Amino acid sequence: MSDAVGPGDLVLCVNAAPNHMTGEAVPLIAGETYVVGAVMEFACPCGRSDALLDIGIDFAWCQSRFRLLPKPKFKAEPKAQEISKPKEKV
């Protein structure tokens, strides 16, 4: 996933289990979305990922805790239609 994820991307937290190295609780919330600040190439000791994601909470998190969300599609706003004026009679 690290090739597909980049700074500014939205990711969904799918795993808010305790830290898999220390067993301590994590401040992440399953089902919440986070914005990726940076992707750091690093083989996580859990063996499930090749990068850590910096989402602005603590230091960085194993990318296996997240799923990349699709980029929002551009939605063009319809142009305001010109209001027709009644013709004046002379």
Secondary structure in CASP SS format (residue, H / E / C, confidence):
PFRMAT SS
TARGET T0000
AUTHOR 0000-0000-0000
METHOD secondary structure of the structure
MODEL  1
M C 1.00
S C 1.00
D C 1.00
A C 1.00
V C 1.00
G C 1.00
P C 1.00
G C 1.00
D C 1.00
L E 1.00
V E 1.00
L E 1.00
C E 1.00
V C 1.00
N C 1.00
A C 1.00
A C 1.00
P C 1.00
N C 1.00
H C 1.00
M C 1.00
T C 1.00
G C 1.00
E C 1.00
A C 1.00
V C 1.00
P C 1.00
L C 1.00
I C 1.00
A C 1.00
G C 1.00
E C 1.00
T E 1.00
Y E 1.00
V E 1.00
V C 1.00
G C 1.00
A E 1.00
V E 1.00
M E 1.00
E E 1.00
F C 1.00
A C 1.00
C C 1.00
P C 1.00
C C 1.00
G C 1.00
R C 1.00
S C 1.00
D C 1.00
A E 1.00
L E 1.00
L E 1.00
D E 1.00
I C 1.00
G C 1.00
I C 1.00
D C 1.00
F C 1.00
A C 1.00
W E 1.00
C E 1.00
Q H 1.00
S H 1.00
R H 1.00
F E 1.00
R E 1.00
L E 1.00
L C 1.00
P C 1.00
K C 1.00
P C 1.00
K C 1.00
F C 1.00
K C 1.00
A C 1.00
E C 1.00
P C 1.00
K C 1.00
A C 1.00
Q C 1.00
E C 1.00
I C 1.00
S C 1.00
K C 1.00
P C 1.00
K C 1.00
E C 1.00
K C 1.00
V C 1.00
END
